[in-house]
């Protein structure tokens, strides 16, 4: 009888696999119910670090007394005045609807749907580019290189997310990588299934350097003890006719 594999242990919700969410500050999203026609003025009160997040958060205090946190753009500083609304100037840190942003502008923290607070281009150094405006909406080039048509009322921040050089600095020590992964709630280090014996993992057994002795694809409805590898993959390997 083998032991429980990682996906089974993770599903139990033990402290080993839980992220330390009690150290987090706030969700980085736009305030609810923004009136696009009104021009809201705010001030950047502080730039704070949140564990598990690769970019600093900017605390924005509005004139109405409300405050919110949002991922900071490159070049934003404490004491900077920023504006929210369709009449806001085209400056770094300001938040405008996509329909009011000129083509070729780099934006970040873009809403996928109006009012969701921002879902696209939120990682360190990430940005999206406004390509064009159509009757169906605004064409935006995503960080992945793909293009998407979003509604003109979706909000976006002018500029690039700060912390662009974070991935260029190596961790140097396994301990630093372990602390970083633990803050994000990830298990580290992870052992390959093919390096295990057949009693403890479905991919185990056979030669250490070879692939699994059985197929690495699995059904989406498989139980946790079998659900490893390529989950419900439509295809595997290289497409036919492709070099």
Secondary structure, DSSP 8 states (H G I E B T S, - for coil): -----HHHHHHTT-GGG---GGG--------SS--TTS-EEEEEEEEE--TT-SS-EEEEEETTS-EEEEE-BTT--TT-EEEESTTS-S-TT-EEEGGGS-TT-EEESB-SSTTS---BS-STT--EEEEEEETTEEEEE-TTS-EEEE-TT-EEEES-BS-TTGGGS---SHHHHHHHHHHTT---S---GGGS-TTT-TT-SS-SSS--SS-SEE-TT--TTT--SEET-S--S--TT--
